[in-house]
Amino acid sequence: MNLQTLFQDFNPSKFLVHSCLTIFTPLFALRLDGSIEWSYWSVFTPIWFWKGMVILGATVGSYVWWRHPHARLEGDAYVQYKAMLITLALHLILLMFELLVCDKLESGRHLWILVFIPLIFISIVSIAVCIWAAKHDRSCELEMFCAVNVLQFIFLALRLDGFITWSWEVVFVPLWALLCLFLVAVLYTVIFAALLIRAPQISDRIRRRSINSALAYTFLMVPILVFQVLLANKLDGNISLSHTIVAMPLLISHVTLIVISFNAKDGNRWWFGIRKDFCHFLLGLCPLLQEYGNISYQPRSDQDQPPSEPMVSEKNEKHVKKIDLTKPVVPIISIDMPD
């Protein structure tokens, strides 16, 4: 096992987010079914941990930024630091939305349209953030998700407050359209991978990468579509499945995202002031992992054992001359003969 290969493209921030969502999803479903009687503040514990790590990482990164001015000249340090601050601001607004959701579920003293105001604001701001990220070649999955779902958030708030009485299948129309676009992209990825399998001139590495991408996107989008169909029918009262069973396909998508995070790249180097790739940071932080990752052990057979006879080798630039020390060495004696 090569740890350097495993963590070379690892994105710790995405791994943290998707792991927290994987834990939160079944807890929230069990709470809706009444299987657990925890308060919603306890159910949202994985979300609070996620936001706490974001705030702590940005705080440590900012401290390192101001403590080491010379580090600001390292490559695209300014771009990455700005990206960290933008992400921190968006997560703080998202945290406000989640606090309002918990308070609404516990007390019910607010309108849902007021609860969704921070999320709608994030969606509008995310449009400008996506433009900035595209200009500086930065990833923006969260911002893109919020920007394209602004209409969906408005429909959800109005439907939950009862201002509109549409069926949930109609309320989810913006999401249906988005899922259709993603499914077309997944179908294109699968067809492209099938064509590469049949192409003999393509290298095995490219063929393997295309197959992995097709499988990853398939296991990501198909369960989300199944979950969306089950959720719409559950809310409309057409099926009697529990929320836990409805959420099972979504768990498959979360697990797929966790696996994809090991090949996601584009991690921000200023979170917690790492200032390097996570692989190099991890191996430098733990010398034992570095030794384990760089040394491969293979058992040696009897044939691989060195000979018992002592041998001395003398190397020059072109060949290696071996001298056997087991033979007697007679010194050369020069005797001057008399005339």
N, C-alpha and C positions, 0 to 999 in steps of 0.2 A: 504493500500500500504506500503510495507516494502522497504525503500530505501537501507538498507544494503544488502538485497537479490538482489535488482536490480543492484547495483554497485559492488557487491562482486567480480565478474569475469570480470569487465569492463576494456577494454584496451583503454585508451584515445588516444594513438598515432595512432592506427588503425582507430579509430572513426574520428580523424582529417583528415587523409589521404583520406579516402573514402568519407567524406563529401565534401572536396575540389574537388575531382574528380567528384562527383555528380553535383556540380555547374558548373564546367569547361566544362563538356561534352555537355550540351545543348547550352552553350554560343559559343563554338567552332563550333558546327553544324549550329547554326544560322548565324554565321559569314561566313561560307563557302557557305551558301545559299544566302547570301546577304540581309538577313532580318534585320540585324543590320550593321551599318557602323563603328563600333568601330575599333580602331587599334588593332593589335594582342597583343601589350603590355598591353592593357586594358583587352582583353579577357583572358589573362593568369594571371589575378589578383589572382584567387584562388590558382594557382600554386605558385605564389610569396608568398602568405600568408602561405602556407604549408611550404615552405623552410625557411621563416623567423621564424616561430615557432620552427622548428628543430634547427636552429642556436641559437636562443635565449634560448631554453631549454638546449642545450648542454653547452652554456656559463654559465648559472646559475648553472647547475649541476657541472661544473668544479670548479666554485668559491666555492661552498659548499664543494667539495671534498678537496680542499687545505685549506679551512678555518677550517674544523673540521677533524683533522687527526684521532681522535678516531673512526669516522664513517667508516673508511676503514676496520675495523676489524669486521664489522657486516655481518656475513654470507658470501655470495658470492659477496661481494661488488666489489672486483677487477675484477671479470668476467663481472659483469654488467657495470662497468665503461669502461672497454675495449670495450664491445659491443656498448656502446653509442658512443665512439670515432670512431669506425669502421663505424657505421651507419652515423655519421656526415660526414666522409670523402666521403662515397658513395653518400650522398645527395649533397655534394658540386660539385662532378663531374657530377651528374645528373642535377644540376642547370646550369652548363656550357653548357650541351647539350640543355637545354630548352632555354637558352639565344641565342644560335646559331640558333635554330629553329625559334624563333621570328624574329631575324635579317634576316634570309633567306626568311621568308614569307613576311616581309615588304619591303626588298630591292632586294632580289634575286641575291645577288652578290657573293654567295658561292656555291660550289658544295655540293650536299647532302651527298656525301661520306665523306667530311670534317666535316659536321655537325654531322654525326653519329660516328665519331671517339671516342668522350668521352663515348658514349653508348657501343660501342664495347669494349673499355677498361674496363668499369664496368663489362661487361659480363665475361671477362677473369679473373678479380680479384675476382669476385663473386664465382668462383669455389673454390678458397682457403678459402674464407670466409665461404662458406657452410660447408667445412670440419671442420673448427674451430668451427662453431656453433654446428655441430653434436657431436663433441668431448666434448663440454661444455654444452650440452643439452639446446641450445638456439634456438628460432625460427628464420627462415630466409626466409620469403616469398618473399620479394623484391629481395634478392640475388639469390634465386632459380629461380625466373622468368627471371632475366637477364641472368643467366648462361645457361639455356636451350634454350634461344632464340637468341643466338649469331649469328647463321646462318641466322635466319629470319631477323635480323637487317642488315646484309650484303646484302641480297637479296633486301630489301626495298631500301637501298641507291643506289644500282646499277640500279634498275628499275626506280626510280625517276629521276636519271641522264640520263637515256636512254642508258646506256651501254649494257643492255639486253632488249629485246623486248618481253619477255614472257607475256602471259596473267596473270592477277592478280590471277586467280585461281591456276596457277602453282607457282607464286611467294609465295603464302601462304602455300605451301606444308609443310614446317616445322611446321607451326602452326596447320595445319590439323592433322598431326600426333600426336601433343601434345594434341589437343582436343579429339582425339579418345581415348587416354590413360585415360584422365580425365573422359570421358563418360563411359568407362568400370568401373572405380572406382565408379562413381555415380550409375551405374546399380547394382554393387555388394552391395552398401550401401542400395539401395531400397529393394533388395531381402533379405538381412540380416534383415532389419527392418520388412518385411512381415513375415519372419520365427519367429522372436521374438514375434510378435503379436499372433501367433498360439501356442506358447509355454507356458503352464500354470505355469511352475515352475519358470519362470522369474519374477522378481519383477516389480512393476509398474514404479519405477523410472528408471530402465535400459531400459524398453520398451519405456517409454516416451522420453528418451534421444536419442535412436536410431531412433525414428520417426522424432524427430526434426532435427537430422543430415541429414536424407534422404531428408526431405523437403528443408532444407537450401541448400544442394549441388545441388538439382534439380533446384531450382530457381536461382542458381548461374551459372551453366554450360549450361543449355538449352538456356537461353537468349543470352549468349555469342556466342554459336554456330549459333543461328539465326542471330545475328548481323554480324558475320563473313561471312555468306553466302550472306546476303544482301549487305554488303560492297564490296565483290568481284564482285558481279553482277553489282553493281552501278559503280564501277571503270572501268569495262569492257564495260559499256554501254548497258547491256542487260535489265536493268530496268530503269524507269524514276522517281523513288522515290526521294524525297528530302533527304538531309543529316540529317535533323531533325527527319524524320520518321525512317531512317535507324538506328539512334542512340537510339531510344526508347528502344529496348531490352537491350542495354548496361546500360541504366538507371535502369532497373529492377535489374540487377546484382549489381550495385553500392548500391542500397537501401538494397539488401540482405546482402551485406558486412557490411553495417552500423548496421544492426540488429545483425549480427554475432559478431560484435565487443563488444557487451554487454556480450558475453560468450567466449571471446578469451583468457583471462588470459595473462601470459607471458609479462606483461608490464615492461619496464625498470624503476627501482625505482630511477634512478639518473637523469632522465629528470626533469629539474627545481628543482633539489635537494629535491625531495619529500621524498625519503628514506623509504617509507612504501607503503602499498597497496593504490591504488587510493581511495577505499571506505573509509578506515580509515582517509586518508588525507582530503577527502571531508567533512566527518562528523566532524572531528576535526577543520576544517577551518570555518565551519558554524554551530555554536551550535544549531541554530534553526532547521536545518535539522537533527541534532543528536537527538534532543528532539522529532521531528516528526517521525523519523524512529524507535525510541525505545519505544514509547508509543502508544498503540492502544486504541482508544476510542470506547466504546460500550454503547449505551443508556440503562438505567436501568428501568425495569418495576416496577409496584407497589408491586409485589410479592417479589422483591429483596430488598425492603426497610428494614432497620433494625427495630426491635421492639421498640415501644415507651417506654417500661418499662426499667428502668436502670438495667443492669445485670453486675455483676462482675465475671470474670473468673479467676480461679487460676489454672495454668498449672504445672504439674510435668512431669516426664519422660515418664509415661505410659498413663495417662488419663487426662482429663480436667474436673474439678469440678466446677459447676456453682452454685452461691449463689444468691438467689432472695432477693433483698433489700426491696421489698414491704411488706414482713412479719415483724412483730415486733420481735425484738431480745431481749430476756430476759437475763440479766446478771446472771451468776452463783454466788450465795452468800453462802458462807460456814460459818455456825454458830457452834461454839464449844459448845457442851452441857455439863453442869456441871455434875460431878460424882453423 
